[in-house]
Amino acid sequence: MEMKRVIRKRLSGAKAHLLHLIGDKRGIAALEFALVAPLLLSLYFVTMEVAQGIEANKKVGRIGSMVADLVTQQQSISRSELEAIMQIGGAILLPYNRSMPDITVTAIKLTDKAEPKAIVQWSRRLKDGAFMKGPAKDTETQVPTTLKIRDTFLIQVSAGLDYRPVLTWTAEKKASLGLAAAFDRIDMQESYFLRPRMTAEIDCSDC
């Protein structure tokens, strides 16, 4: 009998202690914060990254339109002048500096035929901060069907960016793993076709 009373007393004490713990409200706010904080932080960083990505994509389009606009205002242009304009275009991306823009300016002549072909007259490219030749002269290229007007001249500017989100980028350029690798590099591309404004054609003798 004595043993039963001891067991009942201990069970009663354990039950009372359990009820006390259930009714204890201390620490609930800290527990709720610990559960919610990771979600809130994730939402904040994702929102920030999406906003920066959209802004970078708009700037890539601005590079293409601005470079094309400046080039088509010239009666003729030299390689040094063209490269200066392309450098100005690259500066539009600032303060973004995790990768460098790829800008290509191509002068295109449509042949005087019933079904005109688009032939490259000259080109220049800025990639990874270095200038180089773009599409080779006298090679055929593609233009939108609506722009295939015989015996006309076009300036095409293509701007691209290998966008690297902050969350997956490191100064040491280490490879990303797992889910981060899916967003490691986002290819952004814009292309513009404009006609010369001052002359029928724009010459670049040393391009």
C-alpha positions as CSV (number, residue, x, y, z in Angstrom):
1,M,0.0,0.0,0.0
2,E,2.8,2.3,0.9
3,M,4.4,1.7,-2.6
4,K,1.1,2.6,-4.3
5,R,0.8,5.9,-2.4
6,V,4.3,6.8,-3.4
7,I,3.6,6.0,-7.0
8,R,0.3,8.0,-6.9
9,K,2.1,10.9,-5.3
10,R,4.9,10.9,-7.9
11,L,2.3,10.7,-10.8
12,S,0.3,13.5,-9.3
13,G,3.5,15.6,-9.0
14,A,4.5,14.9,-12.6
15,K,1.0,15.7,-13.8
16,A,1.0,19.0,-11.9
17,H,4.5,19.8,-13.3
18,L,3.3,19.0,-16.8
19,L,0.2,21.2,-16.4
20,H,2.5,24.0,-15.1
21,L,4.7,23.7,-18.2
22,I,1.7,23.8,-20.5
23,G,0.4,26.9,-18.9
24,D,3.7,28.6,-18.8
25,K,3.7,31.4,-21.5
26,R,7.3,32.6,-21.0
27,G,9.5,32.3,-24.1
28,I,6.7,32.0,-26.6
29,A,7.7,35.2,-28.4
30,A,11.3,34.1,-28.7
31,L,10.2,30.7,-30.1
32,E,7.9,32.3,-32.6
33,F,10.6,34.7,-33.8
34,A,13.1,31.8,-34.2
35,L,10.5,30.0,-36.5
36,V,9.5,33.1,-38.5
37,A,12.8,34.9,-38.8
38,P,14.4,32.6,-41.5
39,L,11.3,32.9,-43.7
40,L,11.3,36.7,-43.3
41,L,15.0,37.0,-44.1
42,S,14.6,34.7,-47.1
43,L,11.7,36.8,-48.5
44,Y,13.8,40.0,-47.9
45,F,16.8,38.8,-49.8
46,V,14.8,37.3,-52.6
47,T,12.9,40.5,-53.1
48,M,16.1,42.5,-53.0
49,E,17.7,40.2,-55.6
50,V,14.7,40.3,-57.9
51,A,14.6,44.1,-57.8
52,Q,18.3,44.3,-58.6
53,G,18.0,41.8,-61.5
54,I,15.1,43.8,-63.0
55,E,17.1,47.0,-62.8
56,A,20.2,45.4,-64.4
57,N,18.0,44.0,-67.2
58,K,16.6,47.5,-67.8
59,K,20.2,48.9,-67.9
60,V,21.2,46.3,-70.5
61,G,18.4,47.5,-72.8
62,R,19.4,51.1,-72.1
63,I,23.0,50.3,-73.2
64,G,21.8,49.0,-76.6
65,S,19.4,51.9,-77.3
66,M,21.9,54.6,-76.2
67,V,24.9,53.2,-78.1
68,A,22.7,52.7,-81.2
69,D,21.3,56.2,-80.9
70,L,24.8,57.8,-80.6
71,V,26.3,55.9,-83.5
72,T,23.4,56.6,-85.9
73,Q,23.8,60.4,-85.3
74,Q,27.2,60.3,-86.9
75,Q,27.9,60.9,-90.6
76,S,31.1,58.8,-90.3
77,I,32.9,57.3,-87.4
78,S,36.4,56.1,-86.5
79,R,37.3,53.1,-84.4
80,S,38.4,55.2,-81.5
81,E,35.2,57.2,-81.5
82,L,33.1,54.0,-81.7
83,E,35.1,52.4,-78.8
84,A,34.5,55.6,-76.7
85,I,30.8,55.3,-77.2
86,M,30.8,51.7,-76.3
87,Q,32.7,52.5,-73.1
88,I,30.1,55.1,-72.2
89,G,27.5,52.3,-72.7
90,G,29.3,50.0,-70.3
91,A,29.4,52.7,-67.7
92,I,25.5,52.7,-67.6
93,L,25.7,49.5,-65.5
94,L,27.4,51.1,-62.6
95,P,27.5,50.5,-59.6
96,Y,26.9,46.9,-60.7
97,N,30.4,45.4,-61.1
98,R,30.1,41.6,-60.7
99,S,30.4,41.0,-64.5
100,M,31.2,43.1,-67.5
101,P,28.8,43.8,-70.5
102,D,29.2,42.4,-73.9
103,I,28.5,45.1,-76.6
104,T,28.6,44.5,-80.3
105,V,28.0,47.3,-82.9
106,T,27.4,46.0,-86.5
107,A,26.9,48.0,-89.6
108,I,24.6,46.2,-92.1
109,K,23.9,46.8,-95.7
110,L,20.8,45.4,-97.4
111,T,21.5,44.4,-101.0
112,D,19.6,45.9,-103.9
113,K,17.7,42.8,-104.9
114,A,14.1,41.6,-104.8
115,E,15.0,39.4,-101.8
116,P,17.7,41.5,-100.1
117,K,20.5,39.9,-98.1
118,A,21.9,41.6,-95.0
119,I,25.7,41.9,-95.4
120,V,28.1,43.1,-92.6
121,Q,30.0,46.3,-93.6
122,W,32.0,46.7,-90.4
123,S,31.7,45.8,-86.7
124,R,33.3,46.2,-83.3
125,R,32.9,44.4,-80.0
126,L,33.6,45.1,-76.4
127,K,33.8,42.0,-74.3
128,D,35.3,41.5,-70.8
129,G,36.7,45.0,-71.0
130,A,38.7,44.4,-74.2
131,F,37.9,45.6,-77.7
132,M,37.9,43.1,-80.6
133,K,36.4,42.4,-84.0
134,G,32.8,41.5,-84.3
135,P,31.1,39.7,-87.1
136,A,33.4,39.5,-90.1
137,K,33.0,42.0,-93.0
138,D,31.1,40.8,-96.1
139,T,29.5,37.9,-94.2
140,E,25.7,37.5,-94.2
141,T,23.8,38.2,-91.0
142,Q,20.1,38.2,-90.0
143,V,17.7,41.1,-89.5
144,P,14.0,41.1,-88.8
145,T,11.8,40.5,-91.8
146,T,10.1,44.0,-91.4
147,L,13.5,45.6,-91.8
148,K,14.5,43.8,-95.0
149,I,14.2,46.8,-97.3
150,R,16.4,46.7,-100.4
151,D,19.4,49.0,-100.7
152,T,19.1,50.3,-97.1
153,F,21.6,50.6,-94.2
154,L,21.2,49.5,-90.6
155,I,23.1,49.8,-87.4
156,Q,22.6,46.8,-85.0
157,V,23.7,47.1,-81.4
158,S,23.6,43.9,-79.3
159,A,24.1,44.3,-75.5
160,G,24.4,41.3,-73.2
161,L,25.3,40.7,-69.6
162,D,26.2,37.6,-67.7
163,Y,24.3,38.7,-64.6
164,R,25.5,37.3,-61.3
165,P,23.2,37.6,-58.2
166,V,24.7,38.8,-55.0
167,L,23.5,35.7,-53.1
168,T,25.6,33.4,-55.4
169,W,28.5,35.6,-56.3
170,T,31.9,35.7,-54.4
171,A,34.9,37.8,-55.2
172,E,37.0,34.6,-55.4
173,K,34.6,33.4,-58.2
174,K,34.1,30.0,-56.4
175,A,31.6,27.6,-58.1
176,S,28.1,27.6,-56.6
177,L,26.5,24.4,-55.5
178,G,23.0,23.1,-55.1
179,L,20.0,25.4,-55.6
180,A,22.3,28.5,-55.8
181,A,23.9,27.1,-59.0
182,A,20.5,27.5,-60.8
183,F,20.7,31.2,-60.3
184,D,24.5,31.6,-60.5
185,R,24.4,33.3,-63.9
186,I,21.5,34.8,-65.7
187,D,22.0,35.7,-69.4
188,M,20.5,39.0,-70.3
189,Q,20.4,40.1,-74.0
190,E,18.9,43.0,-75.9
191,S,19.3,44.0,-79.6
192,Y,18.4,47.2,-81.4
193,F,18.3,48.1,-85.1
194,L,18.4,51.8,-86.1
195,R,18.8,53.6,-89.4
196,P,21.4,56.5,-89.9
197,R,20.0,59.9,-89.2
198,M,22.4,62.2,-91.0
199,T,23.5,60.2,-94.0
200,A,22.3,57.2,-96.0
201,E,25.3,55.1,-94.7
202,I,27.8,55.4,-91.9
203,D,31.4,54.6,-92.8
204,C,34.1,53.4,-90.4
205,S,37.3,53.1,-92.4
206,D,39.5,51.6,-89.6
207,C,37.0,49.3,-87.9
